[in-house]
């Protein structure tokens, strides 16, 4: 994964009022930390940060932060967003090494179409939308794809079934469900109704047999 160069200005004033002024000017306040470095308050240009974090790698993009002529290899961490507009209002940059194993959350996407589930009037339920993995920065995958085209009703894909790229591991429970194919609620309800009707019919038939036997016995005694 090639890193994206991002200019960060140090020496920004701290405090909520000063941070608000930075945002009004189109800059995002942040801090650089890690590898024994004292935290460095910085600011980055908002549009450049959005561009860096909207590539295929998303928030796991490897960044080359240029601060006062010095370059720090880093990942964006602890993105704070506006509660209404969902825009980034603060970002922490974690310094990393190229050969250092780090943790990252990677999105899980479903590919293909589960034809057998569709024709059986079932649904595919996506339950796990991201997976925490461990890898060196350059090996962090952009996305983990799960092919659901061969799924049928009752099938499930668990974490242990995922095919992770070389050098990528996870500590998530392998039994955790990623996606499951199941019958629709309406189909289940109809099946329950049919089962109840069959039980009623069976009970009625048994009652009829018992009644007929009782009548026959009474006729014999008479």
N, C-alpha and C positions, 0 to 999 in steps of 0.2 A: 504494500500500500504506500503510494507516494504521499509525502506530507504536503499540507497546504500552508503556505506562508501567510502569516497574519501579523500586522503591525500592532504592537501594544505600547501605549504610552504610560510611563511610570510617573510617580509623584502626584497622582490625582488627590484632591482633597477628599477627606472622608466625612461621613455624616449624611443623614437622609436628605437635607436640603441641598447639599452639594451634589449628591447622586442624582437628585431630581433635575438639577440644572444640566448635568451631563446628558441625561436621557433626552431632555428637551432639545439639546444640541445634536442629537443623533448618535450619541456615544453610549456604550454599555459599561458600567463599572464592573470590575472583577478583581480577582486576586490570583496570583501564581504561587504555588506551594509545592513542597515535596523535595526528596533527595537531600534533606538537611538544609535546604535553602530557607532563609527567613522569608515569611510571606511578603510578597511584593504587591501592593495595591496598584492596579493598572486600569486603563480604560481602552476599549477597542471600538472601532467604527461599527455601528449597528448593521449596516448593509453588508459589510465585509464578513461579519460574524454569521449573519443569516446565510450568505452564499457559501461559507465554509461548512456549515452544518446541514445544508440541504443537498449535498452531493449523495451519491449512492451509499456512502459510508454513514450518512446521517450524523448523529451526535458522537459516533465513534471515530470520526475523522481524525487522522493523525495531523497535529498542527505543529508548525515551526514558528514559535512566537518570537518575534524580533523585538527585543526590549533594550533600548539604549545601546544598540550595536551588538548586543549579545543574543544568541539564539538558544531557545529552550524548546526541546521536543516535549509536547504535552498533549493531553486529552482534555476535552471539556467535561467538567463534572459539576454536579449540584447546580443545574440550571434553575434559577428562580424565575417564575413567569407571572405576568400580571393576571390577577384573578378573573378579569373579564375579557380583556383583549388577547390573552394567552401569549403575549409577546415576552421575550426574554428581558428581564430587568436587572439581572446580576448573574455572573458566571464565575465559577471557580475552575482554574486551569491546574491540572495535576501534572507535574513534571514526570516523565517516564524515560526509561532507557530502551533502546532498540531490542535488547536481548532480555528485557525484564518481563516476567509473566504478570499480567494485570487482569483484573476482572472487568467484564463489560456485559451489558444487557443487549442481546441481539434479537431483533424482531423475528417472529415466526410467521411465515405466510403459507397459505394453502394454494396448491396448484393442481390443475386438472379438474375434472368433473366426475363425481361419484354416480355414474349412470345407474348402477344397480340400486343405489339408495333412492334415487329420484323415481325410478319406475315402481319401486315398492312403497311410494308415498312416504318416504322417510326424510329425516333431516340430518345434516352434518353439523355437529356442534363443536365449534372451536373454543377450547377451554383455556389453553395456555398461549398467550400472545407474545411472550418474549422469554428468552432463556439466558440465564447468567452463565457465562463461559469464562474460562481462564486460557489466556494465550498471550504471546508477545504482541505488541501493538500492530505490527505489520501482518499478523495472521488472523486478526479479528475479522470474522466474516461480516459482510454487509447485511446479510439476511440468511435465515435458515428456512429452506423450502421443504414442505411436506406434500408429497404426491398422494392425493386422495382418490385417484381414478379407479383403483382396484378395490375400494372399500364396499362392503355390503352391510346390511342391517346387523348390528351386534358387534361389528369390528371396532377396534380402538387402536390408536397410535399413542404410545407412551414415550417418555423421554429416552428410555433405553433403546427404543427403535430408531431414534434419529441417527442419521449419518453425518457426523461432524467432520469438518476438514482436518487434514493432517496438522498436528500440533495444537489442536483445540480440544479442550476437555471441559467437563462440567461436574459440579458437585451436587446438582439437583437430583432428588430421588428418582431413580430410573423408572419407578412405578407410577410417577405422576402422569396424569392423562393430558395429552396435547390436543387430541381431537377424537371424537366418538361419533359413530353413525347409529342412529336409533330411529325407531318408528315414530310417526307423528303422534301428537296427543289425541287427535281425532281418531286415528286408526286404533290406538290403544283403548280408547273409550268404546268404540264400536266392538272391539274384540271382547271387552268386559261385558258389554250388553248381551252379545251373542252367547257368551259363556253362561251368563245368568239365565237367559231364556232357555238354554239347553238344560240347565239344572232344574228349572221349573217344569219343563216338559218331561224330564226323566222322573221327577218326583210324582207328577200327575199320572204318568204311565204306571209307576209302581203302585200308586194308590188304587188305580183302576183294576190292576191285577189282584190286589189284596181284596178289593170289594167283590170282584167276581168269584174269587175263591170262597169268600165268606158266604155268598149267596148259594153257591153250589153245595157247600157243606150243610147249609140250613135246609136246602131242598132234600138232601139225602136223609137228614134226620126226620124231616116231616114225612 
